[in-house]
Amino acid sequence: MDVFCLMYSTLLKQAIRCLPFLMVCAVMWSCDPNPQELEKEELALYNDMVDQLAWQCDDACNRPPGLNAIVWSNQHADSVKNILRAQTDKRVLYYQPKIGTTRKISELTDWLTVELSSWDRFFSTFTGTTAKNVVPNLTISSALKTGELRVDYMEVVQLDTASQGPLDNGIAVVTFSKPHYSKDRNRAVMYFESGCGSKKARGELLMMRLKENRWVIEERRKVWLK
């Protein structure tokens, strides 16, 4: 009986010593977001990003009649969206779940290698992250269903990436990468492409910030322009 009590006492003391460590582990485990939460968070980012850029992509192809370049600006974004909402037929924005050509990816990789070193906002946000760490995310296309996007003033339609036919120069097409997050996951950088078929196109890096439960584009950096 005395031996049993001694063993119980020893085990109890060891458990008490380990208690702080176990509590820390429990907190860390409970704070680690599960895959479903991460997917929901990423979808919110995509929705906020597309909402800020969708009408601009449409403008590059065919601006609605009666709107000049001054009105069609970030300053008047809400007015532009209301005009689009009032139209009988929704304007269509095509989403292509495939980041551009091999050549464009090469341009992006080269741009990251050279320009990240001089981008102060990037380094202050991501604490000196190198291009090597960013490329795996920014060169991989996002993967989502267009029905998950909340853009009520435009119809977002997914393009068939297997189609080999040339794109109509009158349609607006967008594609974007997986985001690369800061340590606190309240900042993100992502690669975004938009164009009008094969007529006009551009590739940009977007610096985004989570502010009041909404992702806001803080800065846009042109990577290439056609």
N, C-alpha and C positions, 0 to 999 in steps of 0.2 A: 504494500500500500504506500509506504514511504517513497519507494522508487517511482511509483506511478505519479505521485504528487510532485516529486522533483522534476520528472520529465515534463509534466504539464506546466509547471512554473517556468521551466527553461523555454519551452515553446511559446508561452505567453509573452515572455520578455522579448524574444526575437521578433514576434509579431508586432509588438508595440514599437520596437526600433524601426521596423520596415514600414510602419503605418504612413509616415510622411511621403515616402517614395511611392507607395501604392496610391495615395490620394492624388499625387501629381500625375501619375499614369492614367488614373481614371478621368481626371480633368482633360488631359491631352486627348484621350480617346473620345470623350464625349464632344469635344470641340472640332474634331476632324470631320469635315463634311462628307456625307456619303455620295456615291455616284449620282443618285437621283437629284440631290441638292445642287451638285456641281452642274449637271445638265440644265437644271432650271435656271441657275445663275447665268450660264452661258447664253441661254435662249433670251433672257432679259437683256443682255448686252447686245445681241444681234438685233433684237427688236428696236432698242433705242438708237442703235447705229443706223439701221435702215430708215427709221422714221426721220432722222436728221438729213439723210442723203438721197432718199428716193426721188423726191421732186426735183432735185438738182440734176440727177441722172437723166430724167425725162426731159429737162430743159436743154441738155446738150444735143438732143436729137430733134426736138420739135416743140418750141415754146408755145403755150396756148396763145391764141390771138388776143390782142388788146393789152398785153403785158410787156412793158419795156424792161431793159436790163436792171434799172434801178429798183423797180418793184420786185423783180425776180431776184431776191437777195436774202441772205440770212436774217437781215433786220426785219424783213416782212414775211418770214417763213409761215407764220400762222395764217396770214391773209392768202398766201399762195395755196396752202392746203385747203382753206375754205372754198376757194375758187374751184379747185379740183373736185372737192366733195359735191359742189353744186352742178357739175357737169352730168348730163344724162348718162353718157357712157363712160365707164371708168377707164382711165388711161392704164395701159399695161406695162409692168416692169418685169423683165425676164431675169430670173435667178439661175445662174449656171454653177452647179456645185463642183467646179473644177478650176483651180488656179491656172492662169494662162499657159502659154507655150513654154517649152524648155528654155528658149532664148530669153523670155521675159523673166523666168525664174532665175536664170543666170544673171540678168541685169539687177534683179532684186538682191541677190546674194552679194554681188560686187558692190552695190550701193551700200548695203549694210556694213560691209567690211570697211569701206572708206569713210562713210558719213557718220556712223554711230559715234566715232571717236570725237566728233565736234558738236554733237547734239547734247547740249547741257541738260535740257529737260529730261532726256532719256536717261542719262547717267545719274541725275539726282533722284529720279523715280525708281530706277532699277539697280541702284547702288553699284554701278560699274559693270553690269552684265555685258558680256562680249557678244559679238555677232554669232559666234559659234553656238552659243546657248539659245539664241533667238530663232535662228534659221529653221530648226525642226518644226516649230509651230507656224511660222509665217509663210512657209512654202507648202503647207498642207491645207487643202480646202476645208471649209466648214462642211458639216454634214447635217442638214436639217430638212424638214418638210415645209414647203412654202405655206401650208395651211397653219403653221404655228406662228407665223409672223403677223403682228397686229398693225397693218398699214391699211386703214380704212378708206383712204382717199385714192388708193391705187390698187389694182389687182396684180398680185405677185404670182407669176407663173414660172414653174421650173422647166428649163430647157432640157431636152434629151441630149446628154453628152455623147451618146453613141452616134448621133446624126453627123454625117459628113458634109451635108449641104452647106452652102454659104449663107451667112446670116443676112437678113434684110437690114439695109443701112438706115431704115427708119425706126427700128426698135431699140429701146434702151435695155442694155444687158449689164448685170452686176455679178460679181463673184467676190468672195472674201475668205480670209484665212481663219484658222484657229487663232484665238487670242493668246498672247504671252502676258501673264499676270505679274504684278509686283508681289512682294512677299506677303503683304497684308491683303492682297486681292481687292484693293480699292482703286487700283490703276491698271490699265492694260494698253498694250500696243498691238495693232493688227494691220494686216495688209489688205488693201481694197482695190479692186479693179472695176472700171466702168467704161462703157462705150456704146456707140451706135453701130451695131453690126461690125463691119470692117472699115467703116468710114472714119470715125473718131474713137479714140480710146486713151485711157490714162491709168497709171498705177500709182497708188499713194500709200503712205503709212499714216495711220490714225493713232494719235495719243488720246486715250480716253480715261475719264475719271468718274468714279461713282460718287455722286453728289445728291444728297437728299433722296436716296433710293432710286436714282436715275443715272444712267451712263451718259455723260456729256463729252462731246468731242472737244478737246482743249486745243489741239494742234493738228494740222495736216501737212505732210511733207511729200512733195512730188518726187516719185522715183523715176518715172518715164512718162513721156507724152507722145501721142501719135497724131 
